[in-house]
Amino acid sequence: MFTSKYTWQVRERTEQLSEDIKKEYKLNHLEVTLLENRGYNTQEQVDEILAPSEYNWQYMPNINEAAAMIKKHLDAESRILIYGDYDADGITSTAILYDALRAENENVFYFIPNRMEHGYGPNYDFFEFEVVGNADLVITVDNGVAAAKEIALLRENNIDTVIIDHHAFADEIPDAVIVHAGYPESKYPFQELAGVGAAYKVIQALGLAKDEYLGLVAIGTVADIVSMTDENKFLVTRGLAELNQKMPLGLSTLLKMSNHTGTIDEETIGFTIAPRLNATGRMDEASIGVELLLADDENRAYEIASGIEELNTERKALVETIYKEAADQVDESNEINIVAGEDWHQGVLGIVASRLVDRFGKPAIVMSSDFDVYKGSARSIEGIDLLGVLKNYPDYFNTLGGHSQALGLSVYEDSLDEFKKTITGYFNELNLNLKPVQYIDYKVTGDNLTLKDFERIRRLKPFGKDFNTPVFMIANQTVKSIRQVGKDLSHIKITLQELDIDIIGFKFGFLHSEVQSGDKISLIGRLNINDFNHKRTLQMVLMDARIDDLQIIDMRAKNEQDFSLIKSDDLFVTSEGNDGKENYFTYGDPLPIAVDTVVLRDIPYDLEELKTTLKGLQASKIIVIFNDKNELFFEGLPSKQLIEQTDEIIMNAKDGAIDLTIHAPHLAKRIGTSMRNLKIITDILADLSRIRLENGIVYKDEVQSGINIENSQYLKRLTTKIEAEAKLKMSSGQNMKDYLRTLITA
């Protein structure tokens, strides 16, 4: 049995789509299943996915007041500062707002705070020493609603302020004109806009909107992982169309640097564009991201894109280093992983926390020393409100904020050890056996999904939060082939006997030691279309795997032996005595009924003994080695005539004894056999009490009758051993596994 990393939960429909809706959108069975299983059953709900709307900017709270204030300062050529944020949403928000306002007033400037120096959101010291006296209007984008104190400083100095944001409000709402779709008592139809979406609404209200801004709106929206439904879906769809039709110079240069070709979709943003824009804020100054998006000179665009690519490469290397160090601190017996370093880069701790959650399936807190506190990021799993838990222990924190699943924190240095002990103890006492949930949209069987069916779900794109890329399940199918691929063999390719779907598993190379041809396996993953050599086929990108049946791993061939799979406390079965070791058993001994891993180390002498040992066994895994230094199968046993001939020679020895240390080669040659067979013959004769073996010398016993070879128990044991070798060592892997399963259930 191979356990999955996730708890698999298959979505089930609660209501059905009407026939009218199916006909209106010409939905196939796959589209119907995906929509119904996700709860999209009404006309209004389906429209949000297949025909999303753009809502009139006039419904946005306070937007007319904001537009009037901004226009007043534009007309007066006032000094206007756009205060952004250092992630992709903040960068794109700043870029479109700056470009729109700068065309109307040359006295428009932007500032992106430094993550390390200024922290998130408005910085009081920066406002006090850099902004007061130098700006007439401050517009915060993608931040500001939780900064009442900082905004109050601006108002005290007669600086008008507009806040454009989408984050959660704090207890005190700042004294400013706030444009926020989720403002208290808001009537805006869709309240999940990203910061860049809210900024675009303000630009529309000013009459300065351009289609080219929609491409950046799409980037910021996808990158910030906001709900990919309703108006966000509309904006991203329009934005992707704009990007594919006319790419801004800076973005085009950045994509060339990343070796991306072809169509730009939400995955291009999520895995290529957004990480690089975010790298500027994590590793350096996010303002270069804004400069890239607005670049109109090829040389400058190339220079900036090259720098960003280097930052991203540096970021990936840094994440890998810190992740390995963090993973080394993990105690897998705990239900939450809290790790800390002395000089880990603050900018990548959130990524490291996410990777720890992906690997271990438990909430993770990753911190690094920063003077007298340990600052860091935390990530949780579905069903665990980590922020809510931590709020119960306020004495440990200098700062704490964020969301239930993703948050930032700083813990007082002198409280770190107690904090780790307390929070770890709290989670361990819950006995939750934490495992993240992975929802499954569709179970693939032999005839319920074709390439043509799958191609239709492109109509449901773009995918994202609240309407994620569909996850497919292949249940209990037989492995046709499995092989490791990649330079370091860290990836896996699997083909199945019953389904014409290729499976590629990135970082799943370890499955090669767990699964073999003929085994049954269940898989979940995302599907795509692989176009290779002019042949288009369905391909699953693996997310998780599970083996529900007893797992039998064939390690009989020396080149297939991976002893890292074997632990010292596994249960071992051998053909010889085991000196009283508690987890070692001899063939013929009954095993404990329920065990985890059983290692069949040696070939048994008798299949009946193997049957006795395995009968009724309830194990998760059996590792088969069947090691034997002296295999009998190929050479066989000495004949009856050879045994009788040897017996006669010994009986006729002049002095009644033969020193084998001297005469064994001569004796073997005389009877025409091998030294190996001679040893077997002398052991048989000793078993029959025809001779005694003492220190390599053969003495004939006081024998009164003729030899009766059939009475040798030793010969009988060797005969059954050959049968065992034939059955267990010489058979195919699948036949051997089937035979062992038969013995268990006999």
Beta strands, then each sheet from edge to edge (+ up, - down):
strand 1: 7-10
strand 2: 80-83
strand 3: 108-111
strand 4: 137-141
strand 5: 160-164
strand 6: 177-179
strand 7: 337-341
strand 8: 364-370
strand 9: 373-379
strand 10: 397-402
strand 11: 406-412
strand 12: 437-440
strand 13: 442-444
strand 14: 472-485
strand 15: 491-496
strand 16: 502-505
strand 17: 520-532
strand 18: 535-546
strand 19: 551-554
strand 20: 571-574
strand 21: 584-586
strand 22: 594-602
strand 23: 618-627
strand 24: 657-659
strand 25: 691-694
strand 26: 697-700
sheet 1: 1+ 12+
sheet 2: 3+ 2+ 4+ 5+ 6+
sheet 3: 7+ 8+ 9- 11+ 10-
sheet 4: 13+ 14+ 15- 16+ 18+ 17-
sheet 5: 19+ 23+ 22+ 20+ 21+
sheet 6: 24+ 26- 25+
end
